């Protein structure tokens, strides 16, 4: 990596904290795709000097544009990282690894004094409380992290150095030990990599003197891992929820059973592909649903890695600039996924399952006639479009984005027509939900399709010249899609369905056989010969494995089936999806926990001397046996019979005491807050009194004729050249008021500046 000179870094640092830039102007330059540039001069570069300074101010320091305040917050975060690093790397005997490098400390840490109880605190002890067990488990976690670190961005030379890999491993290890609920999950290293790269690119070596001391400390290379940990922790506050994979432990109560737990990443992906996309582009959402492409297939990687796998290095950093400037909490990221889907809608709507899945897993660049070496994917526009979609999720907003992609990226408005169906050698069959004529397939195939209702005869089918045509395009796409599915052959459909439903085939502990784990394939005979090689089909599991490897070939002479696309299981019920299986397993686990609590309560009663308690315990055990034997439906299990009256009364008393304790804590909190308000009011009154005394002693403050000279802008305002989609937002109303009140042009024209009401981020000053 070619590092910039110290003079250039120092010049950028002084420029950022100078009068030319404000937080609003920095955010505007990031959202517009030219961070720290007042005008666009050609395609941007990945190496932007000062990017890490902006990230520190937005994410780590969380302070206004003030160097001293930001440096004070950085010092606090750096001290916290050093403490966590030592606590995580210290062995139970007080020693540290020899290769440990602590930021800000030139010498390796010394061994700390620990009182050792050799009966427990030794590597060979089998005691349950032996601290060496946790230490050895952390070493295994460290090895897992190191394997992923070695594969971080193989195309970037910076991550091939031992120093960079050591810093990555240390930061991820510290974070996983501090957040044991999430720990470390694969993908976190690709979130930390760009942060570490940007910080090291702007870092300075050594210590400055005089006025440069604070600058050298703010950009110190020694504290790069500590600053990277601070920014990474802030990013994980918004993204960490999507890495949760274990169900939280809840206290057992006697109330109704809890709702089955679903991983947050699955829930947000379902919203992206369902609620969000349907509201903004109903046609595309219907097509994706018809193809059977679950949003989890692409959404998990998009969300967890923040799109670092979908775009090149430079464009990913540009998108991160816009995301951090737009919403540091990263709640806007799901809407960026919707904007990405709308950008490639012309590829998804006419595509078949395999091609559409390839598009979302290998996100394609937009069509362009420019030189590929200077091609810019304009990823910052996705953040702008996400703002519009979140503010107004409707088909009209989706149509506006389609038009914007046409003008900016040269993407056609009309989606290409679906390819003509290919005649297969196998027999035709009726597909699920097709509505084709089972007696005369030729009549169903050749019958003309009606023109979609509401589509003007003056607008060609598929056109998107207006919002009405945009809605009609969805109806036409649905008609074409149904026609395509009607002419599929038997064997081709069967293989396609096998590949399509693979994500739904989840084996759970309750599934003990292939017939239970793969309900889609009950109609496939295991003994039917293949006309290609004459061999006999093996088990269903073998069939699915060979279909994934591409070795399943459609049969030519196999007669068509008179039933639906794939036969139903012997039970006659439709096959269950992945989420239905997960919900059923969650309900079963909750029931088992309730029954386990009942058995535990019965065992406690049996230990007593009272015959009534023993009789109550026996009745509870009998009822539990009926539940386990299937005599009671899971939804009608009575908790009072499972736990018994004694246990229910005890739990009710415990809940009552807990409520009283919470009320007492709330009362104390209110009293404490009231006391704090009173003290704060007294301090303010004391400050006001002292201020009045000083004014009485200062003649300049006491004289009403002495007024400070107002600040007047000396340079004429520059004409506004850009218009942002959020021009009428009120996020920066204070900045608009300041600019309109201090501008000489506004004073000359009666206090009204041309276009000032639609320039919340100061685009006019940027040129």
Secondary structure as GFF3:
##gff-version 3
##sequence-region A 1 767
A	DSSP	alpha_helix	6	16	.	.	.	ID=ss1
A	DSSP	alpha_helix	23	31	.	.	.	ID=ss2
A	DSSP	alpha_helix	51	55	.	.	.	ID=ss3
A	DSSP	pi_helix	56	60	.	.	.	ID=ss4
A	DSSP	alpha_helix	67	89	.	.	.	ID=ss5
A	DSSP	alpha_helix	131	149	.	.	.	ID=ss6
A	DSSP	three_ten_helix	157	160	.	.	.	ID=ss7
A	DSSP	alpha_helix	162	178	.	.	.	ID=ss8
A	DSSP	alpha_helix	188	201	.	.	.	ID=ss9
A	DSSP	three_ten_helix	210	212	.	.	.	ID=ss10
A	DSSP	alpha_helix	213	218	.	.	.	ID=ss11
A	DSSP	alpha_helix	224	239	.	.	.	ID=ss12
A	DSSP	three_ten_helix	240	243	.	.	.	ID=ss13
A	DSSP	alpha_helix	264	271	.	.	.	ID=ss14
A	DSSP	pi_helix	272	276	.	.	.	ID=ss15
A	DSSP	alpha_helix	277	280	.	.	.	ID=ss16
A	DSSP	alpha_helix	282	291	.	.	.	ID=ss17
A	DSSP	alpha_helix	296	305	.	.	.	ID=ss18
A	DSSP	alpha_helix	313	326	.	.	.	ID=ss19
A	DSSP	alpha_helix	333	343	.	.	.	ID=ss20
A	DSSP	alpha_helix	345	348	.	.	.	ID=ss21
A	DSSP	alpha_helix	353	361	.	.	.	ID=ss22
A	DSSP	three_ten_helix	372	374	.	.	.	ID=ss23
A	DSSP	alpha_helix	380	391	.	.	.	ID=ss24
A	DSSP	alpha_helix	395	409	.	.	.	ID=ss25
A	DSSP	alpha_helix	441	446	.	.	.	ID=ss26
A	DSSP	alpha_helix	467	486	.	.	.	ID=ss27
A	DSSP	alpha_helix	490	500	.	.	.	ID=ss28
A	DSSP	three_ten_helix	502	504	.	.	.	ID=ss29
A	DSSP	alpha_helix	514	517	.	.	.	ID=ss30
A	DSSP	three_ten_helix	519	521	.	.	.	ID=ss31
A	DSSP	alpha_helix	540	548	.	.	.	ID=ss32
A	DSSP	alpha_helix	578	606	.	.	.	ID=ss33
A	DSSP	alpha_helix	611	628	.	.	.	ID=ss34
A	DSSP	three_ten_helix	634	636	.	.	.	ID=ss35
A	DSSP	alpha_helix	639	697	.	.	.	ID=ss36
A	DSSP	alpha_helix	699	702	.	.	.	ID=ss37
A	DSSP	alpha_helix	733	742	.	.	.	ID=ss38
A	DSSP	alpha_helix	744	748	.	.	.	ID=ss39
A	DSSP	three_ten_helix	756	758	.	.	.	ID=ss40
A	DSSP	alpha_helix	763	766	.	.	.	ID=ss41
###
